[in-house]
Amino acid sequence: MTTGFFSIGIENIKTTTNYGTLFRTAYIYGASSVFVTGHRFKKQSSDTSKSYKNIPTYVYDDFEQLYENLPYGCQLIGVELTDQSTPLKEFKHPKQAMYILGAEDIGLSKQAISKCHHLVQLPGNHSVNVAVAGSLVLYDRIVKNNTDSYTKEFNTLYRKQMI
């Protein structure tokens, strides 16, 4: 099984240190790119790996611009607590995916929810920190799509980040 590609980002983020933390995790876990919508990107001290120097970092003016620029064949996965969301433990990650999380206080926009190919939710009755939620989704992807070669690459990259 090949690993495909994935990207992760946040729509209309309120606390920029959260995307710094999430982008660091995304880089460590092998993301192809990261993004923000509705907010200008700036370097964050919480991104100690300086992910913006290592993987493409995209800035979209709004959700519509992001949606218009989805890579061909890529599925948009919203992380949101809704009645329509699939529990993460039951979700099968597509090979080509962009994961989108919502602002800390209001979640994903109605527009984003309506256009996502899939919605997933973490266990629990309340939302967790947006950087934590995104990190858990990416970890789940790695665990479920595990291959020997990918695990070796991941472990090598992770060890480099820890030094």
C-alpha positions as CSV (number, residue, x, y, z in Angstrom):
1,M,0.0,0.0,0.0
2,T,1.3,3.5,-0.9
3,T,0.9,6.3,1.6
4,G,-0.5,8.9,-0.9
5,F,-0.4,12.5,0.3
6,F,-2.1,14.6,2.9
7,S,-2.3,18.2,4.0
8,I,-3.9,19.7,7.1
9,G,-5.0,23.2,8.0
10,I,-7.3,25.4,10.0
11,E,-10.2,27.6,8.8
12,N,-10.4,31.1,10.5
13,I,-8.0,30.3,13.3
14,K,-8.2,32.5,16.4
15,T,-4.9,31.6,18.2
16,T,-2.0,31.5,15.8
17,T,0.2,29.4,18.2
18,N,-2.2,26.6,17.5
19,Y,-1.3,26.4,13.9
20,G,2.3,26.6,14.8
21,T,1.9,23.6,17.0
22,L,-0.2,21.7,14.4
23,F,2.2,22.5,11.5
24,R,5.1,21.2,13.5
25,T,3.3,17.9,14.1
26,A,2.2,17.8,10.4
27,Y,5.8,18.1,9.3
28,I,7.0,15.5,11.7
29,Y,4.2,13.1,10.6
30,G,5.1,13.6,6.9
31,A,2.4,16.0,5.6
32,S,2.8,17.1,2.0
33,S,1.7,20.7,2.9
34,V,-0.2,22.8,5.5
35,F,-2.6,25.7,5.1
36,V,-4.6,28.4,6.8
37,T,-7.8,30.1,5.5
38,G,-9.1,33.5,6.5
39,H,-5.9,34.4,8.3
40,R,-2.4,35.6,7.2
41,F,0.4,33.2,8.0
42,K,3.3,34.3,10.2
43,K,6.1,32.3,11.8
44,Q,5.2,30.9,15.2
45,S,7.6,30.1,18.0
46,S,5.5,27.0,18.7
47,D,6.7,25.6,15.3
48,T,10.1,24.8,16.5
49,S,10.8,22.6,13.4
50,K,10.1,25.7,11.2
51,S,7.8,23.6,9.0
52,Y,7.3,26.5,6.6
53,K,11.0,26.0,5.5
54,N,10.4,22.3,4.8
55,I,6.9,21.8,3.4
56,P,4.6,24.1,1.3
57,T,2.5,26.4,3.5
58,Y,-0.5,27.8,1.7
59,V,-2.7,30.8,2.7
60,Y,-6.2,31.0,1.3
61,D,-8.3,34.1,1.6
62,D,-11.4,32.0,2.5
63,F,-12.8,28.5,2.3
64,E,-14.1,29.0,-1.2
65,Q,-10.5,29.7,-2.5
66,L,-9.3,26.6,-0.7
67,Y,-12.1,24.5,-2.2
68,E,-11.4,25.8,-5.7
69,N,-7.8,24.7,-5.4
70,L,-8.2,21.1,-4.0
71,P,-5.8,18.8,-5.8
72,Y,-7.3,16.5,-8.4
73,G,-8.7,13.4,-6.7
74,C,-8.1,14.8,-3.2
75,Q,-10.9,14.4,-0.6
76,L,-11.6,17.1,1.9
77,I,-12.0,15.8,5.4
78,G,-13.6,18.0,8.0
79,V,-12.9,17.4,11.7
80,E,-16.1,18.4,13.5
81,L,-18.5,17.2,16.2
82,T,-21.8,16.8,14.2
83,D,-24.5,14.1,13.9
84,Q,-23.1,13.4,10.4
85,S,-19.5,12.8,11.6
86,T,-17.9,9.4,11.5
87,P,-16.1,8.4,14.7
88,L,-12.4,8.6,13.9
89,K,-11.8,5.0,15.1
90,E,-14.2,3.8,12.3
91,F,-12.8,6.1,9.6
92,K,-10.8,4.9,6.6
93,H,-8.4,7.6,5.5
94,P,-8.3,8.2,1.7
95,K,-4.9,8.1,0.0
96,Q,-5.2,11.7,-1.0
97,A,-6.7,13.9,1.7
98,M,-6.8,17.5,3.0
99,Y,-7.9,17.7,6.6
100,I,-9.6,20.9,7.7
101,L,-10.3,22.0,11.3
102,G,-12.4,25.0,12.4
103,A,-11.7,28.0,14.6
104,E,-11.3,27.2,18.3
105,D,-14.6,28.9,19.3
106,I,-17.0,28.1,16.5
107,G,-15.6,25.1,14.6
108,L,-15.9,24.7,10.9
109,S,-18.1,27.1,8.9
110,K,-21.4,25.8,7.5
111,Q,-20.0,26.2,4.0
112,A,-17.0,23.9,4.9
113,I,-19.2,21.3,6.5
114,S,-21.5,21.2,3.5
115,K,-18.6,20.8,1.0
116,C,-16.4,18.2,2.9
117,H,-16.4,14.8,1.4
118,H,-16.2,13.3,4.9
119,L,-16.6,14.5,8.4
120,V,-14.9,12.8,11.3
121,Q,-15.0,13.4,15.0
122,L,-12.8,12.5,18.0
123,P,-14.2,10.6,20.9
124,G,-15.8,12.7,23.7
125,N,-18.7,15.1,24.1
126,H,-16.6,18.3,23.9
127,S,-14.0,19.6,21.5
128,V,-10.3,19.5,22.3
129,N,-7.7,22.1,21.4
130,V,-7.5,22.5,17.6
131,A,-3.8,21.6,17.4
132,V,-4.4,18.5,19.6
133,A,-7.4,17.4,17.4
134,G,-5.4,17.8,14.2
135,S,-2.4,15.9,15.7
136,L,-4.7,13.0,16.7
137,V,-6.2,12.8,13.3
138,L,-2.8,12.7,11.7
139,Y,-1.5,10.0,14.1
140,D,-4.6,7.9,13.3
141,R,-3.8,8.2,9.6
142,I,-0.2,7.0,10.2
143,V,-1.3,4.1,12.4
144,K,-4.0,2.9,9.9
145,N,-1.9,3.4,6.8
146,N,1.2,1.9,8.3
147,T,3.7,0.3,6.0
148,D,7.2,-0.9,6.8
149,S,8.9,1.6,4.6
150,Y,6.8,4.5,5.8
151,T,7.3,3.5,9.4
152,K,11.1,3.6,8.8
153,E,10.9,7.0,7.1
154,F,8.7,8.3,9.9
155,N,10.9,7.1,12.7
156,T,14.0,8.5,11.0
157,L,12.3,11.9,10.5
158,Y,10.9,11.8,14.1
159,R,14.4,11.1,15.6
160,K,15.9,14.0,13.6
161,Q,13.2,16.3,15.1
162,M,14.0,15.2,18.6
163,I,17.7,16.1,18.3
